[in-house]
Amino acid sequence: MTPSARPVNDGLPDPLTERELDVLRLLAEGMSNREIGNKLSPTEGTVKHYVTNVLQKIGARDRTQAALRGRELGLI
């Protein structure tokens, strides 16, 4: 398993990968998809995919709720 595919939180039904956790942290800092892409190198479309996965996995409906939920879960 590659480092970006390694699950990081076994408390979730579908754990976040390292890359998804990176995206969640940057999302919580208020970065846009473009800014996250510039920082982590994937395209903006790939970042959107990661954000969608993060929202689904942690049960959030938007970026703000994802940041709050990530903190609740101790992920960020």
C-alpha positions in Angstrom: 0.0 0.0 0.0 1.4 3.4 -0.9 1.7 6.1 1.8 -1.1 8.1 0.3 -3.4 5.1 0.5 -2.8 4.1 4.1 -5.8 4.5 6.4 -5.3 6.8 9.3 -8.4 6.5 11.4 -9.7 3.1 12.3 -12.6 4.7 14.2 -14.4 5.6 11.0 -16.3 3.0 9.0 -14.3 4.0 6.0 -11.0 5.5 7.3 -9.4 8.5 5.6 -6.2 8.0 3.6 -3.2 10.1 4.4 -3.9 12.3 1.3 -7.5 12.8 2.4 -6.3 13.8 5.8 -3.9 16.3 4.2 -6.8 17.7 2.2 -9.0 17.9 5.4 -6.3 19.8 7.3 -5.9 22.3 4.5 -9.6 22.6 4.0 -9.9 23.4 7.7 -7.3 26.2 7.2 -9.8 27.8 4.8 -7.9 26.9 1.6 -9.8 26.7 -1.7 -9.5 23.7 -4.0 -7.1 25.5 -6.2 -4.9 26.5 -3.2 -4.9 22.9 -1.9 -4.0 21.7 -5.4 -1.1 24.1 -5.5 0.2 23.0 -2.1 -0.2 19.2 -2.7 0.3 19.1 -6.5 -2.9 17.3 -7.7 -5.2 19.1 -10.1 -8.2 21.1 -8.9 -10.5 18.3 -10.1 -8.6 15.7 -8.1 -8.8 17.9 -5.0 -12.6 18.1 -5.6 -12.7 14.3 -5.6 -10.7 14.2 -2.3 -13.0 16.8 -0.7 -16.1 14.8 -1.8 -14.6 11.6 -0.3 -13.7 13.4 3.0 -17.2 14.8 3.3 -18.8 11.4 2.8 -16.4 9.5 5.0 -16.8 11.8 8.0 -20.5 12.6 7.5 -20.3 16.3 6.7 -22.4 18.2 4.2 -20.0 21.1 3.5 -16.5 22.3 4.1 -17.2 24.1 7.3 -18.9 21.1 8.8 -16.0 19.0 7.7 -13.6 21.2 9.5 -15.7 21.0 12.7 -16.2 17.3 12.4 -12.5 16.7 11.7 -11.7 18.5 15.0 -14.4 16.5 16.9 -12.9 13.3 15.6 -9.4 14.4 16.5 -8.2 14.2 12.9 -7.0 17.8 12.8 
